[in-house]
Amino acid sequence: MAERTIKMPDIGEGIAEVELVAWHVKPGDTVAEDQVLADVMTDKATVEVPSPVAGRVTWIGGAVGTVFAVGAEIVKIETGADAVAAVKAGPPPAPVVPAPAPTPAPTPAPAPAPAPAAKTAAPAPPVAASTPAAAVATPTVAATASERPIASPSVRRRAWELGVDLAQVRASGTAGRVMHADLDAYAKAHPAAARGAAPPPLAPPHAPAVAPAPSGTPRDGVESIPIIGLRRKIALKMQEAKRRIPHFSYVEECDVTELEALRAALNARHAQARGRLTLLPFLMRAIAAAVVEHPDVNALFDDEKGVLARHAAVHIGIATQTDAGLMVPVVRHAEALDLWQAAAEVARLAAAARAGSVTRGELSGSTITITSLGPIGGIVTTPIINAPEVAIVGVNRIVERPTIRGGLVVPRQLMNLSSSFDHRVVDGHVAAQFVQALRRLLETPALLFVA
């Protein structure tokens, strides 16, 4: 008998430690080579840890939420001949339970002869009791009722969105792992199943553990929610940003009436062929133009070295809310994109973030960030800077309000920009000039298209 100790691999990019967010095995389980043992989270994304050997799990190194250093022991696997044979043999077959003998029905009392018209109705054919419903679509590699299908978090997320039971999907990956291509093939072969009833909505992370009580009835009880995984990473990043960066916020009102009229006209003419435009691509174009005259806000500050790195390229982070928490995928070289290219890239990255398939590279490298709560954006926000950036632009909701123009009260579409800056390297007047440049570009959208 031999035992192999599996250590946390070096994921690269200078990662020194990771957080365990999910186990896919437990002591006593048999695993195949390349089967996923656990999911761990870095500063950027979730990474799978596969098994380099086949055998039986004898020990796991900690509970979900444990932080492991690179090189730390996480799993021990027995790799003797018996353990490997158990892996090759697979799970034992389910016991065959003979069907109970049918209970003879009582002999009915003689019935009167049916009316002549009833003779034309043929009896319904009996349903064969020996044919299981699951035989209609049996996958080559299927999980038993007590076995969890092997799949990555992004595949599980897509299956949930499609309403597909992973146990029914033909697995083509190593050790019976369900791949994205397997989901695509299943959805194509079973369109009705893939488009079936939607799964129940995910409960909000802080949903009450009990149903609401009638008015006037006191409620007791405390629900303890571990802050782990992405939620912990967000908490630590926000805490570090507020602790190290002296924030100041600047809010300006923008009249976006002309911009909204232009957006509506472009959508009416080009939506079917090129896609619909939101406000976001216009704001991205405005930022790319404004930072040319105000380069200090499109920069990264290394406070340990005391160096401000101004960037010519405009890589805009888009704060995106997902079921797992807030992510910031990056639209690279926004200065080189037209409105529709920017809109398409934002849509692609947002979909990938919400499906859990966004890559680590797509979550890093931003030079300035946009954050928006859409129609619930409130009147004013004070966004937290996405360090090591030095500026973040917040978008509040658009509201139609009466405004005096030329001595007349007229309705206008008004919106506030709430932006925060790192006061160590961005002075107040620089921040104000930058936001005023954004306001001019948004209020006179023709300027967005003048070099």
N, C-alpha and C positions, 0 to 999 in steps of 0.2 A: 504494500500500500504506500502510495506517495501523496504528498499534499503540496499544492502549489499556492503560494501567497500572491494575490493580485494587488498591485500598488496603484495609487492614483497616477495616471500617465501625465506627462508634460504636454499640456494642450497647446503651448506656444504663446507667442505675443506677450511674453513676460508675465503670464499668469502664475501667481505663486500659491494661491489657494482657491478652492471652489466650495460651493455649498451643495450638499446632497438634497435634492428635491423629490426624488422618487426611487423606490426600490422596485425592481422587476423580478427579484428572486428572494427566497427565504431559505434558512437552513433546512437541508433535506431535499431541496429541489435538485433535479438533474438539469444540466445546461449543456448545450452544444457549443462548439467553437464558433465565435463571432456573435453568439447570442447576447443581447443587451442585458447587462447586469443592473445598471442604475442610470439615472439621469442626474447630471450635476449642472449647476449654474455658475457661469463666470460673470464678470462685470457686464458682459454684452449679450450673452445668449445661453440657451440650454444645450448641453452637449451629452451625447450618449457614451457610456463606458462599456465596450464589448468585452466578452470573455476571450482570452487568447487560447484557452484550452477547453476540452470537454471533460465533464466529470460531475461530481456531486458537491453541492455547496455545504460546507460544514460550519461556516462562521461568517457573519457580516459585521462590519466595523462601526456601526452607529445608526441612530435613528434619523428620520427625515429632519432636516434642519441642521445637522452636524456639518461643521466646516472642516474640510480636509486640506492639508498642505499637499503640494505635489510631492509624490514619493511615499505618502502615508499608506499604510495597509488598509484596504477596504473590504476584501473578500478572501476567504480561504476555500480552495476547491480540492476535493479528493480526486486524484487522477489515476487511481489504480485500475487494473483490468476490469474488476467488477463494476466500478463506477462508470467506466467508458462503455461497457456492455449494456448497462442500464440505459444510457443515453441512446445507444443505437437501437435498443429494443423498443424505446418509446414507452408511453404510458400503458399500463395493463388494460386489456379490453374490458369494456363494461360487461358485467354479468348479464346473461340472458335470462330474463324473467318470463316464464311461460304465461301466456295470456289465460285468464280464468275461463273456465268453461261457461258458455252462455247459459243463463237461467231460462228454462223453458217458459214461454209465456202461457198464462192461463188460457184454457180453451174458451173462446168467446161464445156467448149465447147465440143461437141461430138468429140471423138478421133477416128482415124482409127483403125480398128480391128487389134489386135496384131498378130505378126507372129506366126505360129503354135508352134514353139519351145518355145515361151514365156509362153505357157499355162502350161508347166510342173513346172514352178517356183511358189512355194506356197508363199503367202504374209506373211511378218513377223508378229508374234502375237503382238497385242497392249500391251503397258506397262500399268499396272493398276495405275492410277494416285492417287488412294486413299491409296496406300501402301507407307508409308514414308521409306526412306532409313535407317533411324536410327533404324527401328524396327528389323533389322537383329540382332543387339546385344544391347539390352536395359538392363542396369544394374538395380539391385534391388534398390539401392540407387543412384540416378543420380542427378547431379546438373543441375539447369535450366540454360538458356543462360546467365542470369545475376547473377548467384550464383557461387562463387569460391569453387571448391571442397576442402574439409578439408583434409590436408595431411601435414606431417612434411617436413622440407627442404630436408632431405635425400631422401624421397620418391619422391618429386617433381624433384629432380636432376636425379634420376634413370628413371623416366618417360620421362624426356627430352632426356636422352641418348637413350632410347628405341624408341623414336618417338611416344609415346602413349599419347592420350588425356585422362587426368584423369577423365573427366566427363563421359567417357565411361566405366570406371572400376567399377566393383561391389565392394562396400565398406562393410567391415565386422567389422570395428572398432566402438567404441562408438561414438554416434551422427553422424554416417555416415562418419567416418574418413577412408580414404584409407590407408591400411597398405602395408608393403613390400610383405607379402604373397598374397595380392590381385593383386599386379602387376605381381607376378610370375604366378598366375593362369591365368590372362588375357593374358600374353605373351605366355603361353602354349596353350591356347585355340585359340588364334589369332596370330599364328606365322607370317603370312604375314603382319599384321598390325604392329607388334612389330619390324619387320625387314624392315619396309617400308623406304620411303625416309628419309634420315637423316635430323634432324632439322637444320635450318640455324646456322652457327657458331656464337658463342658469339662474339660481338664486343669487341675489346681491350678496357681496362678501360679508356684510354686516346685517343680514336679515334676522329678524327676531326669531328666537327658538320656539316661541309659542304663538298661537294665533292671537290677534288683537282682542282684548277683553272689552266688554261693553263700557260705555262712558261711566266714570265714577268708580270703577272697580280697580283696586290697586293690583299691580303686577310685581312679582318677585322673580328672582333668578338671575344668574350671571352666565354669559356665554364666553368662554375663553377661546380666542382665535389666535393660533400661533402665527407670528409674522415671519414667514420663511420665503425662500425662493425669490422671485422677482419683486414681491412686495417688500422684502427686507432690503434688496439692492436699492430700490427706489428710496426707501426711508433713509438709508445710510448716505446716499448721494445727495438727497435734499438737505439732510442735516449738515453734511460737510460743506455744501455750497453756502448755506446760511451762516455757518460758523466762520468760514474763512473769507467770504466776500462781503464787503460793505455795500449792500444794495441801496440804490435809490431809484425811485420810479417816476416817470414823467407821463402824464396823460394829456392827450390832445383830441379835440373833437374834429371830425372830418365830415364834410358834406359830400356824400357819395352818390348824389342824385344822378349826375351825368354818367358816372361809372356804371351804375346799375342799369341805366338806359342802354348804354353801349353793350353791356353784358347780355341784356335781354335780346337786343338786335342780333348779336353774334350767335346766340343760341337758336334764335328763330331761323337763322339762315344756314347754320352749319352743324347743328346738334346731331342730326341723323348721320352725317358723314364723318364728323370729326369728334363728336362727343360734346357733352354739356360742360360749360365753364362755371365754376364757382368764383367767389371773390378771391380765393387763395392764389391762383396763378397771377392775377393782377398785382397783388401785394408782393409776391415773389419778384415780379419784374420791377416793381418800384424799389424794393430793397437792393436788387442788383444794380440799379442805376444810382441810388443814393449813396452807396458805399464808395463809389468812385471818388466823390468829393469828401467823404468822411471815412477814411480807411481804418481809423482807430476802432470802429465798432465791428468791423469784420476781421476779428483778430482773436488769437488765443494767448492767454497770459500764463506763463510759467512762474508762479510766485516764489518757488524755491530758487530758481536761477535769476529771477528778476528780469525776465526777458518778455517783451510783448512781440509776438510774431504776427505781423500784418499779412493777410492773404490776398492775392490778386483774384484767385478763383473764389466764387461764392457758392459754398456748399451749405445748403439750407436744411437744418433739421426741422422735421414736422412732428410736433408732439401729437401722438396718436394713442387714444384710449383703447385698450383691449380688455378681454375678460381676465387676463392674467395681471393687468396693471398698465401703467404708462410706459410706452416705448417711444423712441425718437429716431425713426429711420431718416436717412439723409438723401436729399435730392442733390446730386453732384452737378457742378457747373451750371447752376441755374441761370447764370448770365448768358449762356449759349442756347437756351431753350426758348421756343415761342410759347404762346399761351397754351396751346393744345398739347404740346410736348410736356410742358410742366404739369398740366392737369393729369395727363396719362400716367406720368411717373409717380405723382402723389397717390393716385388711385391704386397703382400696382403695389407700391410699398405699403400702403395702409392695409390692403387685402392680405399681403404676405405677413404683416405684423399680427393681424387678427387671426390668421390661420396658423400661426406659430412656425411659419416656414421662412421668415426673414433671416438673412445670414448675419454673421457677426460683422462682416465688412460693410453691410448696408446700415448698421447701427452705429458706425463710428466715422469720425472725420469731419463733422459739421463745423462751420465757422461762425454761424449765427442761427438762431432758432426762432420759429414762429409757433405760438400756442394759441388755440382758439377753442372755445366751448360752443361754437355755433350759435343757434337761436337762444340758448340759455346762457349766453356769455355775459349777462349782467351789464351794469353801467360802467364799472371800473374794476380792474383786477390788478394785483401786484405780483406778477409772475416771478418765479425763482430762476436765476440764470443757470444754464446748462454748462457748468464748469468743464473745461477751462475757457469757455467762451466768455466774452465780456458784455454781451448784449442779448436781449430776448425781446421780441415784439409780440404783444398780446392783442388779439382781436376781440372786441366786444360786439354785441348784437347790433344790427341795424334797426333803427326805429324811425318811423315817420312822425315828425313834430313840426309845429308851426314855427316859421322863421321869418324875420323881417328882411326883405330884399327890395331895395329901391323904394322904401317907404310903405311897402305893402306886406301884409302877412300872407305868406304862401307856405304850402306843405313842402317839406324837404326830407330826403332820406339822410339821416345823421348816424354816425358811428364813432365811437371812441377807440383810439389806439392807446393801449396801456403797455408801456415798455419799461423794462428794468435794465440798469447798467451797473457795471463794476466801477465804483467811485475811486478805486485805487489808480486806475489808468484812463478812465473816461470822465472828463470834467463835465459839470452841469451844462455849460453853454454848448459843448460839443454834442451832447445828447439831445439838447433842445434843437439845435440846427439840423441834426439828422432826422428827428421826428417831423420837423417842419418841412423838410425836403420830401419826406413820404407823403405828408398831407397835400402839398402842392401837386405831386404826381397823381395822387388818387382823385383829387378834386378837378383836375384838368387832364383826363386820361389820354388826350392826344399827345401829351408830352411823353407818355410811356413809349411811344413809337418814333420819337425823334432822337437821332443819334447825338 
